[in-house]
C-alpha cells in the first residue's frame, strides 16, 4: 500500500524567472508551449502567476522545454511518527 502526501512550497518570482528564460530562448512561445504540452494561454498564465498552484509535473515540462533547471526541490519533513 502507498500513502501520498502532496507537498507545496512557495517560490516567489517563479513566473518572472520562466518569462526571462523564455525570452532568452530563440524558439517561439508557440514551439516552447507545444514542447511543454500546454497552450500558449496557459504558459502566459503561469508567467503572470495567474495560476496559484503549479503542478510539479508542469514545472518539469517547462524546464525540459527550456532546457534549464530552476533548482526547485521538495524536501520531506524529517520527523515522522511511528
mmCIF file of the N, C-alpha and C atoms, coordinates in Angstrom:
data_MODEL
# 
_entry.id   MODEL 
# 
loop_
_atom_site.group_PDB 
_atom_site.id 
_atom_site.type_symbol 
_atom_site.label_atom_id 
_atom_site.label_alt_id 
_atom_site.label_comp_id 
_atom_site.label_asym_id 
_atom_site.label_entity_id 
_atom_site.label_seq_id 
_atom_site.pdbx_PDB_ins_code 
_atom_site.Cartn_x 
_atom_site.Cartn_y 
_atom_site.Cartn_z 
_atom_site.occupancy 
_atom_site.B_iso_or_equiv 
_atom_site.pdbx_formal_charge 
_atom_site.auth_seq_id 
_atom_site.auth_comp_id 
_atom_site.auth_asym_id 
_atom_site.auth_atom_id 
_atom_site.pdbx_PDB_model_num 
ATOM 1   N N  . UNK A 1 1  ? 0.846  -1.167 0.000   1.00 0.00 ? 1  UNK A N  1 
ATOM 2   C CA . UNK A 1 1  ? 0.000  0.000  0.000   1.00 0.00 ? 1  UNK A CA 1 
ATOM 3   C C  . UNK A 1 1  ? 0.896  1.236  0.000   1.00 0.00 ? 1  UNK A C  1 
ATOM 4   N N  . UNK A 1 2  ? 0.457  2.279  -0.674  1.00 0.00 ? 2  UNK A N  1 
ATOM 5   C CA . UNK A 1 2  ? 1.184  3.534  -0.713  1.00 0.00 ? 2  UNK A CA 1 
ATOM 6   C C  . UNK A 1 2  ? 0.354  4.636  -0.082  1.00 0.00 ? 2  UNK A C  1 
ATOM 7   N N  . UNK A 1 3  ? 1.020  5.562  0.522   1.00 0.00 ? 3  UNK A N  1 
ATOM 8   C CA . UNK A 1 3  ? 0.373  6.732  1.098   1.00 0.00 ? 3  UNK A CA 1 
ATOM 9   C C  . UNK A 1 3  ? 0.969  7.953  0.429   1.00 0.00 ? 3  UNK A C  1 
ATOM 10  N N  . UNK A 1 4  ? 0.097  8.832  -0.017  1.00 0.00 ? 4  UNK A N  1 
ATOM 11  C CA . UNK A 1 4  ? 0.554  10.023 -0.716  1.00 0.00 ? 4  UNK A CA 1 
ATOM 12  C C  . UNK A 1 4  ? 0.356  11.247 0.170   1.00 0.00 ? 4  UNK A C  1 
ATOM 13  N N  . UNK A 1 5  ? 1.371  12.090 0.203   1.00 0.00 ? 5  UNK A N  1 
ATOM 14  C CA . UNK A 1 5  ? 1.265  13.351 0.930   1.00 0.00 ? 5  UNK A CA 1 
ATOM 15  C C  . UNK A 1 5  ? 1.758  14.456 0.014   1.00 0.00 ? 5  UNK A C  1 
ATOM 16  N N  . UNK A 1 6  ? 0.840  15.166 -0.621  1.00 0.00 ? 6  UNK A N  1 
ATOM 17  C CA . UNK A 1 6  ? 1.264  16.260 -1.501  1.00 0.00 ? 6  UNK A CA 1 
ATOM 18  C C  . UNK A 1 6  ? 1.947  17.361 -0.694  1.00 0.00 ? 6  UNK A C  1 
ATOM 19  N N  . UNK A 1 7  ? 2.991  17.899 -1.250  1.00 0.00 ? 7  UNK A N  1 
ATOM 20  C CA . UNK A 1 7  ? 3.712  18.997 -0.624  1.00 0.00 ? 7  UNK A CA 1 
ATOM 21  C C  . UNK A 1 7  ? 3.590  20.232 -1.493  1.00 0.00 ? 7  UNK A C  1 
ATOM 22  N N  . UNK A 1 8  ? 3.512  21.378 -0.864  1.00 0.00 ? 8  UNK A N  1 
ATOM 23  C CA . UNK A 1 8  ? 3.507  22.653 -1.588  1.00 0.00 ? 8  UNK A CA 1 
ATOM 24  C C  . UNK A 1 8  ? 4.603  23.522 -0.999  1.00 0.00 ? 8  UNK A C  1 
ATOM 25  N N  . UNK A 1 9  ? 5.286  24.242 -1.880  1.00 0.00 ? 9  UNK A N  1 
ATOM 26  C CA . UNK A 1 9  ? 6.288  25.190 -1.430  1.00 0.00 ? 9  UNK A CA 1 
ATOM 27  C C  . UNK A 1 9  ? 6.057  26.504 -2.152  1.00 0.00 ? 9  UNK A C  1 
ATOM 28  N N  . UNK A 1 10 ? 6.400  27.594 -1.502  1.00 0.00 ? 10 UNK A N  1 
ATOM 29  C CA . UNK A 1 10 ? 6.295  28.908 -2.130  1.00 0.00 ? 10 UNK A CA 1 
ATOM 30  C C  . UNK A 1 10 ? 7.578  29.183 -2.909  1.00 0.00 ? 10 UNK A C  1 
ATOM 31  N N  . UNK A 1 11 ? 7.412  29.643 -4.136  1.00 0.00 ? 11 UNK A N  1 
ATOM 32  C CA . UNK A 1 11 ? 8.557  30.009 -4.973  1.00 0.00 ? 11 UNK A CA 1 
ATOM 33  C C  . UNK A 1 11 ? 8.285  31.406 -5.523  1.00 0.00 ? 11 UNK A C  1 
ATOM 34  N N  . UNK A 1 12 ? 8.601  32.431 -4.737  1.00 0.00 ? 12 UNK A N  1 
ATOM 35  C CA . UNK A 1 12 ? 8.356  33.800 -5.176  1.00 0.00 ? 12 UNK A CA 1 
ATOM 36  C C  . UNK A 1 12 ? 9.110  34.117 -6.468  1.00 0.00 ? 12 UNK A C  1 
ATOM 37  N N  . UNK A 1 13 ? 8.408  34.765 -7.396  1.00 0.00 ? 13 UNK A N  1 
ATOM 38  C CA . UNK A 1 13 ? 9.048  35.196 -8.635  1.00 0.00 ? 13 UNK A CA 1 
ATOM 39  C C  . UNK A 1 13 ? 9.269  34.124 -9.677  1.00 0.00 ? 13 UNK A C  1 
ATOM 40  N N  . UNK A 1 14 ? 8.694  32.941 -9.488  1.00 0.00 ? 14 UNK A N  1 
ATOM 41  C CA . UNK A 1 14 ? 8.911  31.868 -10.457 1.00 0.00 ? 14 UNK A CA 1 
ATOM 42  C C  . UNK A 1 14 ? 8.392  32.250 -11.835 1.00 0.00 ? 14 UNK A C  1 
ATOM 43  N N  . UNK A 1 15 ? 7.241  32.892 -11.897 1.00 0.00 ? 15 UNK A N  1 
ATOM 44  C CA . UNK A 1 15 ? 6.676  33.287 -13.188 1.00 0.00 ? 15 UNK A CA 1 
ATOM 45  C C  . UNK A 1 15 ? 7.632  34.183 -13.961 1.00 0.00 ? 15 UNK A C  1 
ATOM 46  N N  . UNK A 1 16 ? 8.253  35.122 -13.271 1.00 0.00 ? 16 UNK A N  1 
ATOM 47  C CA . UNK A 1 16 ? 9.207  36.027 -13.923 1.00 0.00 ? 16 UNK A CA 1 
ATOM 48  C C  . UNK A 1 16 ? 10.463 35.285 -14.364 1.00 0.00 ? 16 UNK A C  1 
ATOM 49  N N  . UNK A 1 17 ? 10.907 34.315 -13.580 1.00 0.00 ? 17 UNK A N  1 
ATOM 50  C CA . UNK A 1 17 ? 12.070 33.506 -13.973 1.00 0.00 ? 17 UNK A CA 1 
ATOM 51  C C  . UNK A 1 17 ? 11.769 32.719 -15.246 1.00 0.00 ? 17 UNK A C  1 
ATOM 52  N N  . UNK A 1 18 ? 10.562 32.187 -15.326 1.00 0.00 ? 18 UNK A N  1 
ATOM 53  C CA . UNK A 1 18 ? 10.160 31.448 -16.526 1.00 0.00 ? 18 UNK A CA 1 
ATOM 54  C C  . UNK A 1 18 ? 10.114 32.396 -17.721 1.00 0.00 ? 18 UNK A C  1 
ATOM 55  N N  . UNK A 1 19 ? 9.558  33.595 -17.520 1.00 0.00 ? 19 UNK A N  1 
ATOM 56  C CA . UNK A 1 19 ? 9.480  34.585 -18.595 1.00 0.00 ? 19 UNK A CA 1 
ATOM 57  C C  . UNK A 1 19 ? 10.880 34.967 -19.091 1.00 0.00 ? 19 UNK A C  1 
ATOM 58  N N  . UNK A 1 20 ? 11.795 35.223 -18.183 1.00 0.00 ? 20 UNK A N  1 
ATOM 59  C CA . UNK A 1 20 ? 13.159 35.596 -18.567 1.00 0.00 ? 20 UNK A CA 1 
ATOM 60  C C  . UNK A 1 20 ? 13.841 34.467 -19.345 1.00 0.00 ? 20 UNK A C  1 
ATOM 61  N N  . UNK A 1 21 ? 13.648 33.241 -18.898 1.00 0.00 ? 21 UNK A N  1 
ATOM 62  C CA . UNK A 1 21 ? 14.243 32.093 -19.590 1.00 0.00 ? 21 UNK A CA 1 
ATOM 63  C C  . UNK A 1 21 ? 13.645 31.939 -20.984 1.00 0.00 ? 21 UNK A C  1 
ATOM 64  N N  . UNK A 1 22 ? 12.335 32.165 -21.094 1.00 0.00 ? 22 UNK A N  1 
ATOM 65  C CA . UNK A 1 22 ? 11.684 32.063 -22.406 1.00 0.00 ? 22 UNK A CA 1 
ATOM 66  C C  . UNK A 1 22 ? 12.209 33.129 -23.350 1.00 0.00 ? 22 UNK A C  1 
ATOM 67  N N  . UNK A 1 23 ? 12.352 34.352 -22.858 1.00 0.00 ? 23 UNK A N  1 
ATOM 68  C CA . UNK A 1 23 ? 12.819 35.438 -23.717 1.00 0.00 ? 23 UNK A CA 1 
ATOM 69  C C  . UNK A 1 23 ? 14.270 35.235 -24.153 1.00 0.00 ? 23 UNK A C  1 
ATOM 70  N N  . UNK A 1 24 ? 15.042 34.527 -23.337 1.00 0.00 ? 24 UNK A N  1 
ATOM 71  C CA . UNK A 1 24 ? 16.436 34.242 -23.696 1.00 0.00 ? 24 UNK A CA 1 
ATOM 72  C C  . UNK A 1 24 ? 16.541 33.102 -24.712 1.00 0.00 ? 24 UNK A C  1 
ATOM 73  N N  . UNK A 1 25 ? 15.461 32.359 -24.881 1.00 0.00 ? 25 UNK A N  1 
ATOM 74  C CA . UNK A 1 25 ? 15.434 31.228 -25.811 1.00 0.00 ? 25 UNK A CA 1 
ATOM 75  C C  . UNK A 1 25 ? 15.087 31.730 -27.206 1.00 0.00 ? 25 UNK A C  1 
ATOM 76  N N  . UNK A 1 26 ? 15.713 31.172 -28.221 1.00 0.00 ? 26 UNK A N  1 
ATOM 77  C CA . UNK A 1 26 ? 15.475 31.611 -29.600 1.00 0.00 ? 26 UNK A CA 1 
ATOM 78  C C  . UNK A 1 26 ? 14.150 31.113 -30.171 1.00 0.00 ? 26 UNK A C  1 
ATOM 79  N N  . UNK A 1 27 ? 13.612 30.062 -29.598 1.00 0.00 ? 27 UNK A N  1 
ATOM 80  C CA . UNK A 1 27 ? 12.389 29.471 -30.143 1.00 0.00 ? 27 UNK A CA 1 
ATOM 81  C C  . UNK A 1 27 ? 11.156 30.291 -29.769 1.00 0.00 ? 27 UNK A C  1 
ATOM 82  N N  . UNK A 1 28 ? 10.120 30.140 -30.558 1.00 0.00 ? 28 UNK A N  1 
ATOM 83  C CA . UNK A 1 28 ? 8.876  30.876 -30.316 1.00 0.00 ? 28 UNK A CA 1 
ATOM 84  C C  . UNK A 1 28 ? 8.145  30.308 -29.106 1.00 0.00 ? 28 UNK A C  1 
ATOM 85  N N  . UNK A 1 29 ? 7.292  31.125 -28.527 1.00 0.00 ? 29 UNK A N  1 
ATOM 86  C CA . UNK A 1 29 ? 6.477  30.657 -27.411 1.00 0.00 ? 29 UNK A CA 1 
ATOM 87  C C  . UNK A 1 29 ? 5.578  29.518 -27.859 1.00 0.00 ? 29 UNK A C  1 
ATOM 88  N N  . UNK A 1 30 ? 5.086  29.584 -29.076 1.00 0.00 ? 30 UNK A N  1 
ATOM 89  C CA . UNK A 1 30 ? 4.239  28.505 -29.598 1.00 0.00 ? 30 UNK A CA 1 
ATOM 90  C C  . UNK A 1 30 ? 4.991  27.183 -29.570 1.00 0.00 ? 30 UNK A C  1 
ATOM 91  N N  . UNK A 1 31 ? 6.240  27.196 -29.986 1.00 0.00 ? 31 UNK A N  1 
ATOM 92  C CA . UNK A 1 31 ? 7.065  25.981 -30.003 1.00 0.00 ? 31 UNK A CA 1 
ATOM 93  C C  . UNK A 1 31 ? 7.340  25.503 -28.577 1.00 0.00 ? 31 UNK A C  1 
ATOM 94  N N  . UNK A 1 32 ? 7.717  26.416 -27.694 1.00 0.00 ? 32 UNK A N  1 
ATOM 95  C CA . UNK A 1 32 ? 8.013  26.042 -26.312 1.00 0.00 ? 32 UNK A CA 1 
ATOM 96  C C  . UNK A 1 32 ? 6.785  25.469 -25.611 1.00 0.00 ? 32 UNK A C  1 
ATOM 97  N N  . UNK A 1 33 ? 5.645  26.109 -25.816 1.00 0.00 ? 33 UNK A N  1 
ATOM 98  C CA . UNK A 1 33 ? 4.409  25.625 -25.199 1.00 0.00 ? 33 UNK A CA 1 
ATOM 99  C C  . UNK A 1 33 ? 4.068  24.229 -25.713 1.00 0.00 ? 33 UNK A C  1 
ATOM 100 N N  . UNK A 1 34 ? 4.256  24.003 -27.003 1.00 0.00 ? 34 UNK A N  1 
ATOM 101 C CA . UNK A 1 34 ? 3.992  22.677 -27.569 1.00 0.00 ? 34 UNK A CA 1 
ATOM 102 C C  . UNK A 1 34 ? 4.929  21.641 -26.951 1.00 0.00 ? 34 UNK A C  1 
ATOM 103 N N  . UNK A 1 35 ? 6.192  21.998 -26.787 1.00 0.00 ? 35 UNK A N  1 
ATOM 104 C CA . UNK A 1 35 ? 7.152  21.077 -26.170 1.00 0.00 ? 35 UNK A CA 1 
ATOM 105 C C  . UNK A 1 35 ? 6.769  20.749 -24.726 1.00 0.00 ? 35 UNK A C  1 
ATOM 106 N N  . UNK A 1 36 ? 6.162  21.707 -24.042 1.00 0.00 ? 36 UNK A N  1 
ATOM 107 C CA . UNK A 1 36 ? 5.728  21.511 -22.661 1.00 0.00 ? 36 UNK A CA 1 
ATOM 108 C C  . UNK A 1 36 ? 4.316  20.933 -22.578 1.00 0.00 ? 36 UNK A C  1 
ATOM 109 N N  . UNK A 1 37 ? 3.728  20.650 -23.739 1.00 0.00 ? 37 UNK A N  1 
ATOM 110 C CA . UNK A 1 37 ? 2.386  20.048 -23.815 1.00 0.00 ? 37 UNK A CA 1 
ATOM 111 C C  . UNK A 1 37 ? 1.335  20.937 -23.141 1.00 0.00 ? 37 UNK A C  1 
ATOM 112 N N  . UNK A 1 38 ? 1.360  22.229 -23.504 1.00 0.00 ? 38 UNK A N  1 
ATOM 113 C CA . UNK A 1 38 ? 0.364  23.151 -22.965 1.00 0.00 ? 38 UNK A CA 1 
ATOM 114 C C  . UNK A 1 38 ? 0.046  24.218 -24.000 1.00 0.00 ? 38 UNK A C  1 
ATOM 115 N N  . UNK A 1 39 ? -0.990 24.978 -23.739 1.00 0.00 ? 39 UNK A N  1 
ATOM 116 C CA . UNK A 1 39 ? -1.364 26.063 -24.644 1.00 0.00 ? 39 UNK A CA 1 
ATOM 117 C C  . UNK A 1 39 ? -0.516 27.297 -24.355 1.00 0.00 ? 39 UNK A C  1 
ATOM 118 N N  . UNK A 1 40 ? -0.445 28.177 -25.330 1.00 0.00 ? 40 UNK A N  1 
ATOM 119 C CA . UNK A 1 40 ? 0.244  29.454 -25.157 1.00 0.00 ? 40 UNK A CA 1 
ATOM 120 C C  . UNK A 1 40 ? -0.442 30.246 -24.034 1.00 0.00 ? 40 UNK A C  1 
ATOM 121 N N  . UNK A 1 41 ? -1.767 30.205 -23.984 1.00 0.00 ? 41 UNK A N  1 
ATOM 122 C CA . UNK A 1 41 ? -2.512 30.924 -22.957 1.00 0.00 ? 41 UNK A CA 1 
ATOM 123 C C  . UNK A 1 41 ? -2.145 30.418 -21.559 1.00 0.00 ? 41 UNK A C  1 
ATOM 124 N N  . UNK A 1 42 ? -1.997 29.099 -21.421 1.00 0.00 ? 42 UNK A N  1 
ATOM 125 C CA . UNK A 1 42 ? -1.627 28.535 -20.125 1.00 0.00 ? 42 UNK A CA 1 
ATOM 126 C C  . UNK A 1 42 ? -0.211 28.968 -19.741 1.00 0.00 ? 42 UNK A C  1 
ATOM 127 N N  . UNK A 1 43 ? 0.697  28.974 -20.706 1.00 0.00 ? 43 UNK A N  1 
ATOM 128 C CA . UNK A 1 43 ? 2.074  29.416 -20.438 1.00 0.00 ? 43 UNK A CA 1 
ATOM 129 C C  . UNK A 1 43 ? 2.067  30.857 -19.922 1.00 0.00 ? 43 UNK A C  1 
ATOM 130 N N  . UNK A 1 44 ? 1.314  31.727 -20.607 1.00 0.00 ? 44 UNK A N  1 
ATOM 131 C CA . UNK A 1 44 ? 1.219  33.125 -20.168 1.00 0.00 ? 44 UNK A CA 1 
ATOM 132 C C  . UNK A 1 44 ? 0.632  33.224 -18.758 1.00 0.00 ? 44 UNK A C  1 
ATOM 133 N N  . UNK A 1 45 ? -0.367 32.412 -18.467 1.00 0.00 ? 45 UNK A N  1 
ATOM 134 C CA . UNK A 1 45 ? -0.984 32.422 -17.135 1.00 0.00 ? 45 UNK A CA 1 
ATOM 135 C C  . UNK A 1 45 ? 0.037  32.025 -16.069 1.00 0.00 ? 45 UNK A C  1 
ATOM 136 N N  . UNK A 1 46 ? 0.932  31.107 -16.403 1.00 0.00 ? 46 UNK A N  1 
ATOM 137 C CA . UNK A 1 46 ? 1.984  30.694 -15.467 1.00 0.00 ? 46 UNK A CA 1 
ATOM 138 C C  . UNK A 1 46 ? 2.985  31.835 -15.278 1.00 0.00 ? 46 UNK A C  1 
ATOM 139 N N  . UNK A 1 47 ? 3.413  32.453 -16.373 1.00 0.00 ? 47 UNK A N  1 
ATOM 140 C CA . UNK A 1 47 ? 4.350  33.574 -16.273 1.00 0.00 ? 47 UNK A CA 1 
ATOM 141 C C  . UNK A 1 47 ? 3.773  34.726 -15.459 1.00 0.00 ? 47 UNK A C  1 
ATOM 142 N N  . UNK A 1 48 ? 2.489  34.985 -15.622 1.00 0.00 ? 48 UNK A N  1 
ATOM 143 C CA . UNK A 1 48 ? 1.827  36.083 -14.909 1.00 0.00 ? 48 UNK A CA 1 
ATOM 144 C C  . UNK A 1 48 ? 1.401  35.690 -13.499 1.00 0.00 ? 48 UNK A C  1 
ATOM 145 N N  . UNK A 1 49 ? 1.650  34.441 -13.145 1.00 0.00 ? 49 UNK A N  1 
ATOM 146 C CA . UNK A 1 49 ? 1.278  33.871 -11.853 1.00 0.00 ? 49 UNK A CA 1 
ATOM 147 C C  . UNK A 1 49 ? -0.221 33.989 -11.586 1.00 0.00 ? 49 UNK A C  1 
ATOM 148 N N  . UNK A 1 50 ? -1.000 33.882 -12.668 1.00 0.00 ? 50 UNK A N  1 
ATOM 149 C CA . UNK A 1 50 ? -2.451 33.805 -12.537 1.00 0.00 ? 50 UNK A CA 1 
ATOM 150 C C  . UNK A 1 50 ? -2.859 32.438 -11.998 1.00 0.00 ? 50 UNK A C  1 
ATOM 151 N N  . UNK A 1 51 ? -2.002 31.456 -12.205 1.00 0.00 ? 51 UNK A N  1 
ATOM 152 C CA . UNK A 1 51 ? -2.207 30.108 -11.671 1.00 0.00 ? 51 UNK A CA 1 
ATOM 153 C C  . UNK A 1 51 ? -1.519 30.076 -10.320 1.00 0.00 ? 51 UNK A C  1 
ATOM 154 N N  . UNK A 1 52 ? -2.268 29.843 -9.279  1.00 0.00 ? 52 UNK A N  1 
ATOM 155 C CA . UNK A 1 52 ? -1.723 29.932 -7.923  1.00 0.00 ? 52 UNK A CA 1 
ATOM 156 C C  . UNK A 1 52 ? -0.992 28.666 -7.484  1.00 0.00 ? 52 UNK A C  1 
ATOM 157 N N  . UNK A 1 53 ? -1.393 27.508 -8.008  1.00 0.00 ? 53 UNK A N  1 
ATOM 158 C CA . UNK A 1 53 ? -0.732 26.249 -7.674  1.00 0.00 ? 53 UNK A CA 1 
ATOM 159 C C  . UNK A 1 53 ? -0.326 25.578 -8.975  1.00 0.00 ? 53 UNK A C  1 
ATOM 160 N N  . UNK A 1 54 ? 0.968  25.463 -9.179  1.00 0.00 ? 54 UNK A N  1 
ATOM 161 C CA . UNK A 1 54 ? 1.509  24.861 -10.396 1.00 0.00 ? 54 UNK A CA 1 
ATOM 162 C C  . UNK A 1 54 ? 1.924  23.429 -10.083 1.00 0.00 ? 54 UNK A C  1 
ATOM 163 N N  . UNK A 1 55 ? 1.341  22.432 -10.758 1.00 0.00 ? 55 UNK A N  1 
ATOM 164 C CA . UNK A 1 55 ? 1.762  21.057 -10.519 1.00 0.00 ? 55 UNK A CA 1 
ATOM 165 C C  . UNK A 1 55 ? 3.246  20.882 -10.849 1.00 0.00 ? 55 UNK A C  1 
ATOM 166 N N  . UNK A 1 56 ? 3.921  20.091 -10.042 1.00 0.00 ? 56 UNK A N  1 
ATOM 167 C CA . UNK A 1 56 ? 5.347  19.864 -10.268 1.00 0.00 ? 56 UNK A CA 1 
ATOM 168 C C  . UNK A 1 56 ? 5.593  19.298 -11.662 1.00 0.00 ? 56 UNK A C  1 
ATOM 169 N N  . UNK A 1 57 ? 4.718  18.418 -12.130 1.00 0.00 ? 57 UNK A N  1 
ATOM 170 C CA . UNK A 1 57 ? 4.890  17.825 -13.470 1.00 0.00 ? 57 UNK A CA 1 
ATOM 171 C C  . UNK A 1 57 ? 4.906  18.915 -14.544 1.00 0.00 ? 57 UNK A C  1 
ATOM 172 N N  . UNK A 1 58 ? 4.071  19.934 -14.383 1.00 0.00 ? 58 UNK A N  1 
ATOM 173 C CA . UNK A 1 58 ? 4.039  21.034 -15.349 1.00 0.00 ? 58 UNK A CA 1 
ATOM 174 C C  . UNK A 1 58 ? 5.331  21.839 -15.290 1.00 0.00 ? 58 UNK A C  1 
ATOM 175 N N  . UNK A 1 59 ? 5.808  22.113 -14.090 1.00 0.00 ? 59 UNK A N  1 
ATOM 176 C CA . UNK A 1 59 ? 7.086  22.806 -13.942 1.00 0.00 ? 59 UNK A CA 1 
ATOM 177 C C  . UNK A 1 59 ? 8.196  22.037 -14.646 1.00 0.00 ? 59 UNK A C  1 
ATOM 178 N N  . UNK A 1 60 ? 8.227  20.723 -14.444 1.00 0.00 ? 60 UNK A N  1 
ATOM 179 C CA . UNK A 1 60 ? 9.289  19.903 -15.053 1.00 0.00 ? 60 UNK A CA 1 
ATOM 180 C C  . UNK A 1 60 ? 9.189  19.915 -16.578 1.00 0.00 ? 60 UNK A C  1 
ATOM 181 N N  . UNK A 1 61 ? 7.970  19.969 -17.125 1.00 0.00 ? 61 UNK A N  1 
ATOM 182 C CA . UNK A 1 61 ? 7.802  20.064 -18.576 1.00 0.00 ? 61 UNK A CA 1 
ATOM 183 C C  . UNK A 1 61 ? 8.326  21.401 -19.099 1.00 0.00 ? 61 UNK A C  1 
ATOM 184 N N  . UNK A 1 62 ? 8.077  22.474 -18.353 1.00 0.00 ? 62 UNK A N  1 
ATOM 185 C CA . UNK A 1 62 ? 8.586  23.790 -18.738 1.00 0.00 ? 62 UNK A CA 1 
ATOM 186 C C  . UNK A 1 62 ? 10.110 23.778 -18.704 1.00 0.00 ? 62 UNK A C  1 
ATOM 187 N N  . UNK A 1 63 ? 10.673 23.224 -17.643 1.00 0.00 ? 63 UNK A N  1 
ATOM 188 C CA . UNK A 1 63 ? 12.129 23.128 -17.544 1.00 0.00 ? 63 UNK A CA 1 
ATOM 189 C C  . UNK A 1 63 ? 12.712 22.339 -18.719 1.00 0.00 ? 63 UNK A C  1 
ATOM 190 N N  . UNK A 1 64 ? 12.067 21.229 -19.061 1.00 0.00 ? 64 UNK A N  1 
ATOM 191 C CA . UNK A 1 64 ? 12.551 20.399 -20.170 1.00 0.00 ? 64 UNK A CA 1 
ATOM 192 C C  . UNK A 1 64 ? 12.464 21.157 -21.494 1.00 0.00 ? 64 UNK A C  1 
ATOM 193 N N  . UNK A 1 65 ? 11.366 21.865 -21.705 1.00 0.00 ? 65 UNK A N  1 
ATOM 194 C CA . UNK A 1 65 ? 11.190 22.631 -22.947 1.00 0.00 ? 65 UNK A CA 1 
ATOM 195 C C  . UNK A 1 65 ? 12.256 23.718 -23.075 1.00 0.00 ? 65 UNK A C  1 
ATOM 196 N N  . UNK A 1 66 ? 12.585 24.362 -21.956 1.00 0.00 ? 66 UNK A N  1 
ATOM 197 C CA . UNK A 1 66 ? 13.570 25.440 -21.961 1.00 0.00 ? 66 UNK A CA 1 
ATOM 198 C C  . UNK A 1 66 ? 15.005 24.921 -21.829 1.00 0.00 ? 66 UNK A C  1 
ATOM 199 N N  . UNK A 1 67 ? 15.140 23.662 -21.441 1.00 0.00 ? 67 UNK A N  1 
ATOM 200 C CA . UNK A 1 67 ? 16.474 23.087 -21.259 1.00 0.00 ? 67 UNK A CA 1 
ATOM 201 C C  . UNK A 1 67 ? 17.204 23.651 -20.059 1.00 0.00 ? 67 UNK A C  1 
ATOM 202 N N  . UNK A 1 68 ? 16.445 23.996 -19.015 1.00 0.00 ? 68 UNK A N  1 
ATOM 203 C CA . UNK A 1 68 ? 17.054 24.541 -17.801 1.00 0.00 ? 68 UNK A CA 1 
ATOM 204 C C  . UNK A 1 68 ? 16.437 23.901 -16.566 1.00 0.00 ? 68 UNK A C  1 
ATOM 205 N N  . UNK A 1 69 ? 17.071 24.131 -15.427 1.00 0.00 ? 69 UNK A N  1 
ATOM 206 C CA . UNK A 1 69 ? 16.557 23.651 -14.151 1.00 0.00 ? 69 UNK A CA 1 
ATOM 207 C C  . UNK A 1 69 ? 16.450 24.866 -13.238 1.00 0.00 ? 69 UNK A C  1 
ATOM 208 N N  . UNK A 1 70 ? 15.272 25.111 -12.716 1.00 0.00 ? 70 UNK A N  1 
ATOM 209 C CA . UNK A 1 70 ? 15.069 26.249 -11.829 1.00 0.00 ? 70 UNK A CA 1 
ATOM 210 C C  . UNK A 1 70 ? 15.523 25.963 -10.396 1.00 0.00 ? 70 UNK A C  1 
ATOM 211 N N  . UNK A 1 71 ? 15.990 24.755 -10.137 1.00 0.00 ? 71 UNK A N  1 
ATOM 212 C CA . UNK A 1 71 ? 16.537 24.412 -8.823  1.00 0.00 ? 71 UNK A CA 1 
ATOM 213 C C  . UNK A 1 71 ? 15.498 24.247 -7.733  1.00 0.00 ? 71 UNK A C  1 
ATOM 214 N N  . UNK A 1 72 ? 14.283 23.949 -8.112  1.00 0.00 ? 72 UNK A N  1 
ATOM 215 C CA . UNK A 1 72 ? 13.213 23.800 -7.122  1.00 0.00 ? 72 UNK A CA 1 
ATOM 216 C C  . UNK A 1 72 ? 13.192 22.357 -6.640  1.00 0.00 ? 72 UNK A C  1 
ATOM 217 N N  . UNK A 1 73 ? 13.355 22.197 -5.316  1.00 0.00 ? 73 UNK A N  1 
ATOM 218 C CA . UNK A 1 73 ? 13.433 20.878 -4.710  1.00 0.00 ? 73 UNK A CA 1 
ATOM 219 C C  . UNK A 1 73 ? 12.431 20.802 -3.573  1.00 0.00 ? 73 UNK A C  1 
ATOM 220 N N  . UNK A 1 74 ? 11.754 19.685 -3.491  1.00 0.00 ? 74 UNK A N  1 
ATOM 221 C CA . UNK A 1 74 ? 10.831 19.441 -2.388  1.00 0.00 ? 74 UNK A CA 1 
ATOM 222 C C  . UNK A 1 74 ? 11.569 18.637 -1.330  1.00 0.00 ? 74 UNK A C  1 
ATOM 223 N N  . UNK A 1 75 ? 11.543 19.107 -0.094  1.00 0.00 ? 75 UNK A N  1 
ATOM 224 C CA . UNK A 1 75 ? 12.215 18.399 0.999   1.00 0.00 ? 75 UNK A CA 1 
ATOM 225 C C  . UNK A 1 75 ? 11.163 17.824 1.929   1.00 0.00 ? 75 UNK A C  1 
ATOM 226 N N  . UNK A 1 76 ? 11.274 16.536 2.186   1.00 0.00 ? 76 UNK A N  1 
ATOM 227 C CA . UNK A 1 76 ? 10.360 15.868 3.107   1.00 0.00 ? 76 UNK A CA 1 
ATOM 228 C C  . UNK A 1 76 ? 10.677 16.301 4.527   1.00 0.00 ? 76 UNK A C  1 
ATOM 229 N N  . UNK A 1 77 ? 9.681  16.324 5.366   1.00 0.00 ? 77 UNK A N  1 
ATOM 230 C CA . UNK A 1 77 ? 9.910  16.639 6.773   1.00 0.00 ? 77 UNK A CA 1 
ATOM 231 C C  . UNK A 1 77 ? 10.671 15.486 7.405   1.00 0.00 ? 77 UNK A C  1 
ATOM 232 N N  . UNK A 1 78 ? 11.626 15.808 8.243   1.00 0.00 ? 78 UNK A N  1 
ATOM 233 C CA . UNK A 1 78 ? 12.478 14.806 8.861   1.00 0.00 ? 78 UNK A CA 1 
ATOM 234 C C  . UNK A 1 78 ? 11.741 13.981 9.899   1.00 0.00 ? 78 UNK A C  1 
ATOM 235 N N  . UNK A 1 79 ? 10.903 14.616 10.687  1.00 0.00 ? 79 UNK A N  1 
ATOM 236 C CA . UNK A 1 79 ? 10.251 13.891 11.784  1.00 0.00 ? 79 UNK A CA 1 
ATOM 237 C C  . UNK A 1 79 ? 8.982  13.204 11.299  1.00 0.00 ? 79 UNK A C  1 
ATOM 238 N N  . UNK A 1 80 ? 8.915  11.909 11.548  1.00 0.00 ? 80 UNK A N  1 
ATOM 239 C CA . UNK A 1 80 ? 7.725  11.129 11.214  1.00 0.00 ? 80 UNK A CA 1 
ATOM 240 C C  . UNK A 1 80 ? 7.374  10.275 12.435  1.00 0.00 ? 80 UNK A C  1 
ATOM 241 N N  . UNK A 1 81 ? 6.083  10.180 12.706  1.00 0.00 ? 81 UNK A N  1 
ATOM 242 C CA . UNK A 1 81 ? 5.649  9.387  13.847  1.00 0.00 ? 81 UNK A CA 1 
ATOM 243 C C  . UNK A 1 81 ? 5.555  7.931  13.468  1.00 0.00 ? 81 UNK A C  1 
ATOM 244 N N  . UNK A 1 82 ? 5.863  7.043  14.407  1.00 0.00 ? 82 UNK A N  1 
ATOM 245 C CA . UNK A 1 82 ? 5.784  5.598  14.162  1.00 0.00 ? 82 UNK A CA 1 
ATOM 246 C C  . UNK A 1 82 ? 4.413  5.085  14.477  1.00 0.00 ? 82 UNK A C  1 
# 
